[in-house]
Each structure stands twice: as structure tokens, then as C-alpha cells.
Amino acid sequence: MSFAGSPKPRADASICDRKLARDKKKVQEWLQRAMADGCIGELWEGRFPRYVWHKEGSIVYEGRLVNRGNGEYKGYPLSDDEWPEGLKK
């Protein structure tokens, strides 16, 4: 298993982009940029927002908090109709 999650996720789970599983530094930079730019959801769990969003080119990635003690997120691309308000298409 990589930091990007299990290679055999649950049947209903969103799958992380496997290309990004080899680039932890890039993913951490995206997460930090999303937070600094205020691309975060209103709900917080402890010290971390439950959701963050990052747009890279024409793809919006959503990060969902999976470990609030360590601030670890699971990330996956969203379809166009799932983009949060405020991120331009």
C-alpha cells in the first residue's frame, strides 16, 4: 500500500490517481496550496478541514480528510458536475 491508498479499494470508494502515488511531494504541495488559497469546505474535524479542492489544468481534485490526528487526506479527481462553487470551469 502506498500513501495514495489501498491498491484494492472498497467497491464504492473513489480511486486515487495512481500516477500521483509516486509523487508525494507534488500532492503535499497541492494540499498546502488549496488550504492557503482557501479552497476548503466549511466543516472541520479538529484542526483540519474535512474537504479541500485543487484545480490542476482542467481537473479538479478533492481531498477528503481520512485521519484527523495526522492531517492525512485521500484525494481523487471530480467529474465536472461535482466541482464545488467558486472553482471556474
HELIX and SHEET records of a PDB file:
HELIX    1   1 ARG A   18  ARG A   22  5                                   5    
HELIX    2   2 LYS A   24  ALA A   36  1                                  13    
HELIX    3   3 ASP A   80  GLU A   82  5                                   3    
SHEET    1   A 2 TRP A  44  GLU A  45  0                                        
SHEET    2   A 2 PHE A  48  PRO A  49 -1                                        
SHEET    1   B 3 TYR A  51  GLU A  56  0                                        
SHEET    2   B 3 ILE A  59  ASN A  67 -1                                        
SHEET    3   B 3 GLU A  72  PRO A  77 -1                                        
END                                                                             
